[in-house]
Amino acid sequence: MMPPPMPLQTPLQTPLQTPLQTPLQTPLQTPLRMPLPMQLQTPLRMLLATRPRTED
């Protein structure tokens, strides 16, 4: 049961993730990463500020 899933995920994830992650992550992560960090920093900063405050 363990050996069959291993050889299947290897050839599948390799040819699929390689061509997909390259063209997809490049054009998608570029424009998304810019607006994402700003929107993410907002909720993250709140969580970070609440964490130290609770410990204090």
Distance bins in CASP14 RR format, pairs under 12 A and 6 or more apart:
PFRMAT RR
TARGET T0000
AUTHOR 0000-0000-0000
RMODE 2
METHOD distances of the structure
MODEL  1
1 8 0 0 0 0 0 1 0 0 0 0 0
2 8 0 0 0 0 0 1 0 0 0 0 0
2 9 0 0 0 0 0 1 0 0 0 0 0
3 9 0 0 0 0 0 1 0 0 0 0 0
3 10 0 0 0 0 0 1 0 0 0 0 0
4 10 0 0 0 0 0 1 0 0 0 0 0
5 11 0 0 0 0 0 1 0 0 0 0 0
5 12 0 0 0 0 0 1 0 0 0 0 0
5 13 0 0 0 0 0 1 0 0 0 0 0
6 12 0 0 0 0 0 1 0 0 0 0 0
6 13 0 0 0 0 0 1 0 0 0 0 0
7 13 0 0 0 0 0 1 0 0 0 0 0
7 14 0 0 0 0 0 1 0 0 0 0 0
8 14 0 0 0 0 0 1 0 0 0 0 0
8 16 0 0 0 0 0 1 0 0 0 0 0
9 15 0 0 0 0 0 1 0 0 0 0 0
9 16 0 0 0 0 0 1 0 0 0 0 0
9 17 0 0 0 0 0 1 0 0 0 0 0
10 16 0 0 0 0 0 1 0 0 0 0 0
10 17 0 0 0 0 0 1 0 0 0 0 0
11 17 0 0 0 0 0 1 0 0 0 0 0
11 18 0 0 0 0 0 1 0 0 0 0 0
12 18 0 0 0 0 0 1 0 0 0 0 0
12 20 0 0 0 0 0 1 0 0 0 0 0
13 19 0 0 0 0 0 1 0 0 0 0 0
13 20 0 0 0 0 1 0 0 0 0 0 0
13 21 0 0 0 0 1 0 0 0 0 0 0
14 20 0 0 0 0 0 1 0 0 0 0 0
14 21 0 0 0 0 0 1 0 0 0 0 0
15 21 0 0 0 0 0 1 0 0 0 0 0
15 22 0 0 0 0 0 1 0 0 0 0 0
16 22 0 0 0 0 0 1 0 0 0 0 0
16 24 0 0 0 0 0 1 0 0 0 0 0
17 23 0 0 0 0 0 1 0 0 0 0 0
17 24 0 0 0 0 1 0 0 0 0 0 0
17 25 0 0 0 0 1 0 0 0 0 0 0
18 24 0 0 0 0 0 1 0 0 0 0 0
18 25 0 0 0 0 0 1 0 0 0 0 0
19 25 0 0 0 0 0 1 0 0 0 0 0
19 26 0 0 0 0 0 1 0 0 0 0 0
20 26 0 0 0 0 0 1 0 0 0 0 0
20 27 0 0 0 0 0 1 0 0 0 0 0
20 28 0 0 0 0 0 1 0 0 0 0 0
21 27 0 0 0 0 0 1 0 0 0 0 0
21 28 0 0 0 0 1 0 0 0 0 0 0
21 29 0 0 0 0 1 0 0 0 0 0 0
22 28 0 0 0 0 0 1 0 0 0 0 0
22 29 0 0 0 0 0 1 0 0 0 0 0
23 29 0 0 0 0 0 1 0 0 0 0 0
23 30 0 0 0 0 0 1 0 0 0 0 0
24 30 0 0 0 0 0 1 0 0 0 0 0
24 32 0 0 0 0 0 1 0 0 0 0 0
25 31 0 0 0 0 0 1 0 0 0 0 0
25 32 0 0 0 0 1 0 0 0 0 0 0
25 33 0 0 0 0 1 0 0 0 0 0 0
26 32 0 0 0 0 0 1 0 0 0 0 0
26 33 0 0 0 0 0 1 0 0 0 0 0
27 33 0 0 0 0 0 1 0 0 0 0 0
28 34 0 0 0 0 0 1 0 0 0 0 0
28 36 0 0 0 0 0 1 0 0 0 0 0
29 35 0 0 0 0 0 1 0 0 0 0 0
29 36 0 0 0 0 1 0 0 0 0 0 0
29 37 0 0 0 0 0 1 0 0 0 0 0
30 36 0 0 0 0 0 1 0 0 0 0 0
32 38 0 0 0 0 0 1 0 0 0 0 0
32 39 0 0 0 0 0 1 0 0 0 0 0
32 40 0 0 0 0 0 1 0 0 0 0 0
33 39 0 0 0 0 0 1 0 0 0 0 0
33 40 0 0 0 0 1 0 0 0 0 0 0
34 40 0 0 0 0 0 1 0 0 0 0 0
35 41 0 0 0 0 0 1 0 0 0 0 0
35 42 0 0 0 0 0 1 0 0 0 0 0
36 42 0 0 0 0 0 1 0 0 0 0 0
36 43 0 0 0 0 0 1 0 0 0 0 0
36 44 0 0 0 0 0 1 0 0 0 0 0
37 43 0 0 0 0 0 1 0 0 0 0 0
37 44 0 0 0 0 1 0 0 0 0 0 0
37 45 0 0 0 0 0 1 0 0 0 0 0
38 44 0 0 0 0 0 1 0 0 0 0 0
38 45 0 0 0 0 0 1 0 0 0 0 0
39 45 0 0 0 0 0 1 0 0 0 0 0
40 46 0 0 0 0 0 1 0 0 0 0 0
40 47 0 0 0 0 0 1 0 0 0 0 0
40 48 0 0 0 0 0 1 0 0 0 0 0
41 47 0 0 0 0 0 1 0 0 0 0 0
41 48 0 0 0 0 1 0 0 0 0 0 0
41 49 0 0 0 0 0 1 0 0 0 0 0
42 48 0 0 0 0 0 1 0 0 0 0 0
42 49 0 0 0 0 0 1 0 0 0 0 0
43 49 0 0 0 0 0 1 0 0 0 0 0
43 50 0 0 0 0 0 1 0 0 0 0 0
44 50 0 0 0 0 0 1 0 0 0 0 0
44 51 0 0 0 0 0 1 0 0 0 0 0
45 51 0 0 0 0 0 1 0 0 0 0 0
45 52 0 0 0 0 0 1 0 0 0 0 0
46 52 0 0 0 0 0 1 0 0 0 0 0
46 53 0 0 0 0 0 1 0 0 0 0 0
47 53 0 0 0 0 0 1 0 0 0 0 0
47 54 0 0 0 0 0 1 0 0 0 0 0
48 54 0 0 0 0 0 1 0 0 0 0 0
48 55 0 0 0 0 0 1 0 0 0 0 0
49 55 0 0 0 0 0 1 0 0 0 0 0
49 56 0 0 0 0 0 1 0 0 0 0 0
50 56 0 0 0 0 0 1 0 0 0 0 0
END
